[in-house]
Amino acid sequence: MSRKVVMTGTLGVMTEASLKVMEETLKRKMPDVEFKFLFDEPQDDDTLIAAAKGAEVIITQFQFMTDKVYKALTPELKAVVAYGIGYNSANLPVATANGVYVCNVPNYCQEEVAVHVVSLIMAEQRRMPKLIKWIEDGKWSGGYKAVAPVKRFSKQTIGLYGFGRIARHVAQMFSGFGCRIIAYDAIVPAESIKAAGVEPVDFDTLLAESDYLTLHVPLLPSTEGIFNKEAFKKMKPTAIFVNTARGALCNADDLYEALSTGEIYGAAIDAYTTEPPSGIERKILELPNVLSTPHVGYYSDDAFDDLIDQTADVVVNVLQDKDPGTLINRELWKK
């Protein structure tokens, strides 16, 4: 009897070739898997239910899983596997209430995201967007006038909101620049942060003393919108806000106000709440003091290979009643 696994809601990430690799990888690891790709775009509940009926595992990035969907697909549905690090679309509390595992793939792109963060910060440090525009406008001499004032980078403070795997990579990469590196994490002990050569601080100190503040936490009820009007008011007017994590970690209206009024100097953003950005987030993207990239921090060919392979490992472990190792609602394990 075949074991049905479906993938859906990936918004352009999967190509025909990558889907073939996913299917081949799953079948190599577990020959009786039946793999099917459903929809690239997120669907309404009824459409998803009809297409996914009988699936034991759903792999998705952006398909939001409602209580109606879970109730219609259980007890056959065993797990929703986030195709990547973020798992907020799995709707963790509702999945748990329906006895469905939520897993993610947290280890496939740590280096890539860290390099992207460093690249964004360095581009902002040297004011690259302004220098590029200076040349595009037909100018050359006196280019420093487009970027002044700029402080020596070794005199800057890098602030890390969250100190997980990616943040540790960022800290290691910046350690050679001579910058002060500080971090706040609500869970990671101060001793662990110190052991990595980083200065632990409280949240208010992180806000007040960071020249570059970069976000490295998952989107949870406790972190959603935590960068709001009050937070931005506590930051330096020369500060750069860097978000390669999740757009909803900040209040978009408050970020737009902080950027457009000069409350903070600028932002470098790879992740928006709505993608492609619309409404107020579209206005943020168009501000002259914002450097945006289209949510590509995770990408390299090697990272894609790892993502497919590690996703397949999680799926197969779930189907074989083995600990997938990345179970978010661990309280359900062997319940």
N, C-alpha and C positions, 0 to 999 in steps of 0.2 A: 504494500500500500504506500502510495507516494505521500510526502509531507509537503504541504503547500506553503510556500513563502512568496509574499508579494512585496513589490517596491512601488512607492507612489510619492507624489508631491516633492519632486526634487528640483523644480524650477530651472531647467536648462543645464544642470550639472552633468547629467548622464548622457553620453552619446551612444550611438548604436554599438560602437566598438567596446565601450566600457560596460555596457549591459551584457554583451556577450562574455566578457571576461568575468563579470560577476556570476553569471550562470555557470560558466565552466569551473570557476573556483568553488562554488557551492557544491556542484556535483562531484568534483574531485574529492572534496572533504566528506561528502555524504551523498552517495549515488542515488538514493531514493528521494532526494529533494526535487520538487516541482517548482520552478521559479517563474514568476510572471511579473512583467512591468505593467502597471495599470495606467497611471496618468502623470504627466509632467506637472500640470497645474493642480493645486488643491481643489477638491470637489466638495459639493454639498453632501450632507450625511447620507441621504438615501442612495445617491450614486455610488458613494464609496462602499456602503454596506452591500449593495448588490454585486459589486465587482470583487470585493474581498471576502465574500462568504466562504467559510471553510478554511481560511488561512490560519495557520498556527503562529506565524510571525509576520508582522508588517514592518518593513524598513521604510523610513521616511525622514525628511528634513522639515518640510513646511506644512504637511497636512495636519491640521489641528484635530485632535481626537476628542470627541465629545462623549458625554455619558451615554447618549443614544447609540453611538457607534459601538462603544464597548459592550453595552448590554445586548446589542444585536449580534455581535461577533463572538461573544463568549458562550459556552465554555471552550470552543475550539481554539480561540485566540489565546496564546500563551504569553506573547511578548510583543512589545513595540520597541524596535531598535532604532535609535536616532542615528542617522547616517552622518556622524560627526560628533563634535563635542557637546553642542547645545542640545538639550532635550525638552525644552519648554513646550514644543508642539505636542508632545506626548501627553500633556495634561496630567502630571504626576499624581496629584491627590485623587483624581477620578480613576486613573488607571489602578491605583492601589486599592481603592474602594471596590473595584471590580475584580481584584485578584490577578491583574495582568502585570507582568514584569515590565519595567522600563530600564533599558540598557543604553549605553552610549559607546562611542569609540574615541576615548580621550587621548590616545597616544600617537596619533598618526601625523600630526603637523606641528609639533611643538617648536621645532627649529624654524619652520617657515614663518609662523606667526611672530615669533620673537625677532627674526630678521626683518619682517615687515614693520614691526614697531620701531626698531632701531632705524630703519630707512626713513620712516616718516619723521621721526624726531630729528635726524640729521638733516633732512630736507628743510625742516622748519628752522633748525638752528642756523643754517647758512642761507635761509630765506630764498630757496631755489625757485619757487613759483614766481616771486617778484623779479628775480634776476632773469628768468626766462621771458617774462613779459617785457622787461626792459629792452631785451634784444629784439623781440618780436615787434616792438614799437619803433624799431630802427635806430635805437640808441646804442652807445658803447661806452665812451669815456664817462667817468664819474658814477659808475654803476653802484658804488657803495651808498650813494644818496637814496637809492630805492629801498635799501634794507636797514639803514641805520635807525636806531642804535642796536648793536649786537655785542653781547658780552662773550668773553672767552668761555669756551664750552667747559673747560675743567673747573670753572667757578660756578657751574650750574648744579642744581639739585634735581635728580630724577626721582619722582614719587611713584610708587607702585601701589595701586589699590587692589589688594589681593596678592597672595604670595604662594601660588600653586606652581605647577610645572613650568608653564610658559613664562611667568614672572621671574622664576629662578634663572631661566635661560637669558632673559633680558638683562637681569642684574649681572650675570656672568659676562655677557657681551660688553656691557658698559664699564665693567670693573677696570678695564685698561685705559679708560679715558681720564681717570683721575677725578671724576665727578663724585659728589656726595650722592649716595643712593639710600633712600628711605622707603619704608613699606608699612602699610597697615593691613592687617588681616584679622577678621573677627574670630577666626578659628585657630589658625596656625600659632603656636606658642612663640613668644618673643625670643626664647632661647634658640629656637630653630631658625628664626630669621637672622639672629646674630651669628649663628654658626655658618651661615652662607655669606658672611661679610657685609651684611646689610643692616642698617640702623632701624630698629622697630620704633614706630611712633603711633600716637593715637590719631583718630580720623581728622580732628580739627587741625592738628599739627601738619598732617599730610596736606591738607588743603592750603594752609597758610604758607608753607615753606617750599612747596614744589614749583620749580620752573617749568617742568614737563610732568604732567600727571597722566599716567597711562593705566587703563582699566583691565583687570585680569580676574574677574569673578563670574560665576554663572548667573543667569537671570533667574532670580528666586523672588518670592513675595517680600523677603527682607532686603533685597537689593534693587528691586524695580523702582525707578525714579529717584534713586538716592542722590543723584547729582541734579539738584534743583536750585531754585532761586537762592535759598539760604546757603547752599554749598558754594555756588559761584561767587556770592558776595564775600566769602571768606578766602577766596583765592587771590593771588597776586594779579594786578592789572597787566603784568607782563607774561602771565602764565599761558602755556599751550596745553589744551585738553586733547588727549589722544584716546580714541575708542576703537579698538579692533575686536572687542568682545561681543556685546549685544547692544543694539540701539536703545532699547527700553531701559537701560541702566540710567539714562538721564531723561529728564523732562524736556522734550523738544522745544516747547514754547519758552521755557526758562533759558535753555541754551541759546536760542536765537536772540533773546533779549541781551544776554551777557555778551555775545559776540558783536551784535550790532551797535551796542552802546559803549563798547570798549571796556566793559567790566573785566573781561579777560582779553588777552591779546589775539588769540586765535585757536584753531582746532585742526586736528588731523583725524579723519574719520574713515573707517573701512566698513562699519556696520551701522545700518539704520534700522529703525523699528519696522518701517514699511520699505520694501525693496522691489522695484526701484523707488527711490524716495518720492513722496508726494506731499502736498499740503505744506505745512510749516517746515518739514524736513527738506523739501525741495528748495525752499527759500534759504535754509542753512547751507545746502550744497552750493548755492549760487553766490554766497557771500565772498568778498575778495580776500578775507582772512581765514578761509577754510580750504584745506587741502583734502580732497576726497579721492578714495579709490573704491572700485565696485565690488566690495566684499570678496577680495581675492587673497587675503593674507594667508589663508590655509594652503595655497596652491604651490605645488611643484609636481613634476611627473612622478618623483619618488613618493611623495605624500599620497598621491592618488592611488598608486600601487598598494601602499600600506593600508589605506582606507578600505579598499575592496577586500584585501586579505584579512584584515582585522575584523571587519564587519561579518565576513563569512564565518570566522572563528566564533564570534558571539552567537550568531544564529545557530550554528551546528551544536554548540554547547547547550543552548536552550532546548533544542529538539532532542538531544540525548540525555536530558535531565542532569547535565553537569553544570557546575558553577560557572557562569559566563565571565566572572571576574570584574565586570563593569556594571553590576546590578545597582541601580540607584535606590529603589525601594527594597533594600535588603531584608527588611522585616518580613517579606513574603517568602523568602527562600526556605524551602522545605516545610512550609507552614502546614 
